[in-house]
């Protein structure tokens, strides 16, 4: 389930997710469990974005090139300017 599609979360006593489309989904997890999973997922996404951003900034600062999964340092004799 894409957590960005959740509009409302109800627990009375069953846990029901109301999506932005208006559809309702009955889930087995408690409301607290759903909230914890959404928080965990978003922390992981933000952590990865911050890591990628830091790698990119380091590459730029050292004159290298940032690529998807790695940083390539500047080659010998590279002129920056």
N, C-alpha and C positions, 0 to 999 in steps of 0.2 A: 504494500500500500504506500503510495506516495503521500507523505505527511503534508505536503503543500496543498493537497486537495481536501484536507479536513477543514470543515467550517465550524462544526460543533461536535462536542463529545458529551454524551449523556450517560448517566449511570443510575438506573431506577428500576429494578435492581440490575437488569442486563445492561451491558455496555453497548451503546449504539453510536456509530459515527455518522454524522450528516456531512455529506460532501458538498463542495461548492456547486455541483450540478443539481443538488437537491436530493440525490439518491441517499438512502439510508442503508448502513451495513451493520449487522449484528456481529460482534466479535466475542471470542471466548475470554480475552484478557480483561483484567479490571481496568478502570479508568486510570489508576495510578501506574499500572504497567504500560499502558499506551503512552502516557505522558513521559514516562522514563525512557521508553524506546525512542520517542521523537527527539528528546533532549540528547540522548546518546548519539543518535544518527547525525544531528545537526552539529554537535561538537566535533565529531569525526570529520565531517565535511569542511568545517571552518578550519580545523587544525591542518588538514591537507592543503587547503588554499593558502594558509599562512606559510606553510613549509615551502610550497611552490613559489610564492611571492618572495620569500627570503632568499631562495636559491637564485631566482632571477635577478634580484637586486645585487647579490654578491657577484654574479657573473658580469653584470653591467659595470659595477665598481672596479672590477679587476680587468676590464677590457675584454672579457670572454664573451661567449655567446650562450644564451640559455636555450636549451631544447626541452622537449617534453619531459624526459626522465633523467636528464643529466646536464651537467654544466661543462662546457668545453673551454679550457683556459686559452688565453691568447697564444698564438704561435710565436716562435722566436723571431725577432726582427720586425714584429708588427708595429707599425707606426700609428699612434692614436693622435687624433687632433680635431 
